[in-house]
Structure formats: structure tokens, C-alpha cells
Amino acid sequence: MNIKIIKFLNFLKNASLAHKNFIVVQNNSTLLKCVEALYKEGLILSYFVLDNSKENLLYIKLRNVNDFVLTSKIKFISKPSCIRYLPYHQICRLTLKKKVYFFFTDKGILTLEECKQMRIGGVLSFCV
């Protein structure tokens, strides 16, 4: 698990708990993949990249549902000191209850459903 992703997700969670409507972070290719995965699952409302000659910024608008921000329940499972790798046969045994699991794989950041469809394993990084 990348330390930049951990810092970004902590920043996102803290902004959610502070009832912010949007956040601005430095753009990075790994952060952009993480934001795309969060957007595909409907956890953030929108995002766009502002490319200036000086700065490369990523604007993220958070999704509010009845004054509750969905990204405030992010829970880290893998940390740099304790990495939880799950092969495909263990991923098949996991069930979705009310959480969305995100995996770091060779194909990028994928959800549990996408890992099952592609038949690949990965590092179980965080859930919402």
C-alpha cells in the first residue's frame, strides 16, 4: 500500500468528517486511479484535473446524502507494515454485505466484484 494513497484517504476522510463539499490535492497517477475507482463506485460526486504550467491539481467534490458524507467510513485494512494479500480463491469466498472492498492489483485499483470478474488476486487495502 502506497503511503501517498494512505495520506490522501486520510485527508479525504477528515474532509468528510468536517462536512467539506470539495477538496483540492496534488495530482498523481496513483491518486488519479484511486479517485477513478471511488467515482465508479459512487462514493464521490465528481472530480477534474486542472493542469497549469506551475501546478497539477486534482479537485474532488464529495457526495453528501442527507448531510452524511459517504467517504467518512473509510477503513484501512492493509498498512505498509502489515500487507494483506489475498489470492483469487480467497477473494471468491468474500461476500459483500454493505461494504465496498478495494484491492491493489497488477491491473490497478479494483473493487471486489471486478477482481472476481477478472479472476485475479491483490492486496486488500481499504473498504467503505
C-alpha positions as CSV (number, residue, x, y, z in Angstrom):
1,M,0.0,0.0,0.0
2,N,1.4,3.3,-1.1
3,I,1.9,6.0,1.6
4,K,0.6,8.7,-0.7
5,I,-2.7,6.8,-1.0
6,I,-2.9,6.4,2.8
7,K,-2.4,10.2,3.3
8,F,-4.9,11.0,0.5
9,L,-7.6,8.7,2.0
10,N,-6.9,10.2,5.5
11,F,-7.3,13.7,4.1
12,L,-10.5,12.6,2.3
13,K,-11.9,11.1,5.4
14,N,-11.1,14.1,7.6
15,A,-12.6,16.4,5.0
16,S,-15.7,14.3,5.0
17,L,-16.0,14.4,8.8
18,A,-15.5,18.2,8.7
19,H,-18.5,18.4,6.2
20,K,-16.4,19.9,3.4
21,N,-18.0,20.0,-0.1
22,F,-14.8,19.6,-2.0
23,I,-11.1,19.1,-1.6
24,V,-8.0,20.0,-3.6
25,V,-4.9,17.8,-3.7
26,Q,-1.7,17.5,-5.8
27,N,-2.4,15.2,-8.8
28,N,-0.5,11.9,-9.0
29,S,-1.1,9.0,-11.3
30,T,-1.8,6.6,-8.4
31,L,-4.1,9.1,-6.8
32,L,-6.0,9.6,-10.0
33,K,-6.6,5.8,-10.3
34,C,-7.8,5.7,-6.7
35,V,-10.2,8.7,-7.4
36,E,-11.5,7.0,-10.5
37,A,-12.3,3.8,-8.5
38,L,-14.1,5.9,-5.9
39,Y,-16.0,7.7,-8.6
40,K,-17.0,4.4,-10.3
41,E,-18.5,3.2,-7.0
42,G,-20.4,6.4,-6.4
43,L,-18.5,7.5,-3.3
44,I,-17.5,10.9,-4.7
45,L,-19.7,13.1,-6.8
46,S,-17.2,14.4,-9.4
47,Y,-13.5,15.2,-10.0
48,F,-11.4,17.1,-12.5
49,V,-7.8,17.8,-13.1
50,L,-6.5,21.3,-13.5
51,D,-3.3,21.4,-15.5
52,N,-1.4,24.7,-15.0
53,S,2.1,25.3,-16.0
54,K,3.1,25.6,-12.3
55,E,0.8,23.1,-10.6
56,N,-1.1,20.0,-11.4
57,L,-4.1,19.9,-9.1
58,L,-7.0,17.5,-8.6
59,Y,-10.4,18.9,-7.5
60,I,-12.7,16.4,-5.9
61,K,-16.4,17.1,-5.0
62,L,-17.7,14.9,-2.2
63,R,-21.1,13.2,-2.2
64,N,-23.5,14.2,0.5
65,V,-26.6,12.1,1.3
66,N,-28.9,13.6,3.9
67,D,-26.0,15.6,5.4
68,F,-23.9,12.5,5.6
69,V,-20.7,12.2,3.5
70,L,-20.2,8.7,2.2
71,T,-16.4,8.7,2.4
72,S,-16.4,9.3,6.2
73,K,-16.5,5.5,6.8
74,I,-13.2,4.6,5.1
75,K,-11.4,1.9,7.0
76,F,-7.8,0.8,6.2
77,I,-7.2,-2.9,6.2
78,S,-3.6,-3.1,4.8
79,K,-0.9,-0.9,6.0
80,P,2.8,-0.7,4.9
81,S,3.8,-2.7,8.0
82,C,1.0,-5.3,7.6
83,I,0.1,-6.1,4.0
84,R,-2.9,-8.4,3.4
85,Y,-2.6,-10.2,0.1
86,L,-5.5,-12.3,-1.0
87,P,-5.2,-14.8,-3.9
88,Y,-8.2,-15.3,-6.2
89,H,-9.5,-18.4,-4.4
90,Q,-9.8,-16.4,-1.1
91,I,-11.4,-13.4,-2.9
92,C,-14.1,-15.8,-4.1
93,R,-15.0,-16.6,-0.5
94,L,-15.6,-13.0,0.4
95,T,-19.2,-11.7,0.3
96,L,-20.5,-8.2,0.0
97,K,-22.7,-7.2,2.9
98,K,-22.8,-3.4,3.0
99,K,-19.2,-2.6,2.3
100,V,-17.2,-2.0,-0.8
101,Y,-13.7,-3.6,-0.8
102,F,-10.8,-2.1,-2.8
103,F,-7.8,-4.1,-3.9
104,F,-4.4,-3.0,-5.3
105,T,-3.7,-5.4,-8.2
106,D,-1.4,-5.5,-11.3
107,K,-4.4,-4.0,-13.3
108,G,-4.7,-1.0,-10.9
109,I,-7.2,-0.4,-8.1
110,L,-10.2,-2.7,-8.4
111,T,-13.2,-3.5,-6.3
112,L,-14.1,-7.0,-5.1
113,E,-16.6,-7.5,-7.9
114,E,-14.0,-6.5,-10.6
115,C,-11.4,-8.8,-9.0
116,K,-13.9,-11.7,-9.2
117,Q,-14.7,-10.9,-12.8
118,M,-11.1,-10.7,-13.9
119,R,-10.1,-13.7,-11.7
120,I,-7.1,-12.0,-10.1
121,G,-6.0,-11.5,-6.5
122,G,-4.5,-8.5,-4.9
123,V,-3.7,-6.5,-1.7
124,L,-6.9,-5.8,0.3
125,S,-6.2,-2.1,1.0
126,F,-9.4,-0.4,2.3
127,C,-13.1,-0.7,2.5
128,V,-16.0,1.8,2.7
